Amino acid sequence: MPATRSAPSGLSGYTGRGIRLHTPSGTYIDCASGTFNLSLGYSNRQVIDALHAQLDRASHLSSELTRDTSAEIFALLREFLPSHIEAFWFRDIIGSTANECAVRIAQKATGKSDVVSLFLSHHGQSALATGISGNAFRQQSFSLPFAGSLKIPAPDCAHCFYGQTPDACGMMCARRLDDFVEYASSGQVAALLIEPVLGNGGNIVPPPEYYGVLREVCDRHGILIIADEVQTGFGRTGTFFASTGVAKDLKPDIITFAKGAGGVGIPVAGVVMRRELDVLEPWEHSTTSGANPLALVAMEETLKYIRDHGVLDQVAATSGVLRSGLRELEDRFSCVSNPRGVGLMLAFDLPTSGDVARFIGLARQHGLMLRGSRYGFGTAVKVRPPLITSEEEAREIVDRLGSALTHFEKGE
């Protein structure tokens, strides 16, 4: 008889079902999808059963032994990728190192060193990924030099660095990359690393024209584009990758993914690229748990579930309810501004970061788990429930947000 499974005592009071988390203090709709990694919620049986079966076979195998399985999964993934993406590197389980892998690919392929990124960007927690990210507060206590890091203003139209408006600016924030390359770089720019939607920076969605202009400028300088789809990938923006949807004109040379690729929170990450950029040797980038069987099983079953169960259609329907609801909340509450987003990557602003912290606490009292932006330094409240969220559940989320905002404006 198999041994009875038991959870460590500190965890036994937490149970996830669908989009809800049951805790010792109450039950909550998880509008943060864990840490944006529960794309299919807490309890997807297809993924969980496959993981249990793999655990019974082998919990770990080296990437040398899982290469064929990685190739099979990439073949499944090809359907959802831009047609020019024809190669892969699956040796990571977190987005930070996937982005480091992409930088190594770009540097080796071009023979150049510099990497351009955006103000407010977030590319991970490792030393290199933190050094490239566009927030000084994350670096100020450490020595995290990346000599070739060049940061440029983000396409944040609500707070334009250049004081422009999108109807008249000619995408200045993209075009000015010419000047940064000419006057602020070492003349050795290998790549531009960009989140198609800036996640931790405040859920910033660039204007549609931005992506194409950025591609033109990069092509002019021979700069590769790396799309950091750690947060946007695997259906979050309504298409499998933002690079085939809202950001299709970006035409990235390399795409990274992680977070939602594991479906139920299993760590998995990967890098996909143009065939001619498949330049790394095995010893040039690898991790202990990269391409481990549990990660690959989770990614394969998540991919299949999204494909076979109309998840992207569900995201579109649910997104419509939530976006409409956030606009109605803006009309009802003077403290709410700038509702925005695509798919189930949504947000609205409150006046100050302190307001955000207070509101998130109030929302918890109303049965919602929410997260802010910039690790509490930003003014955005992010609304990102799992992709399986129904339209009825979306209406419940809007109702609970409204109740929390009512108490917030009363100063409770």
Beta strands, then each sheet from edge to edge (+ up, - down):
strand 1: 15-17
strand 2: 20-23
strand 3: 26-30
strand 4: 87-92
strand 5: 114-118
strand 6: 149-152
strand 7: 189-194
strand 8: 224-228
strand 9: 254-257
strand 10: 269-273
strand 11: 337-342
strand 12: 345-349
strand 13: 368-369
strand 14: 371-372
strand 15: 380-383
sheet 1: 1+ 2- 3+ 13+
sheet 2: 4+ 10- 9+ 8+ 7+ 5+ 6+
sheet 3: 11+ 12- 15+ 14-
end
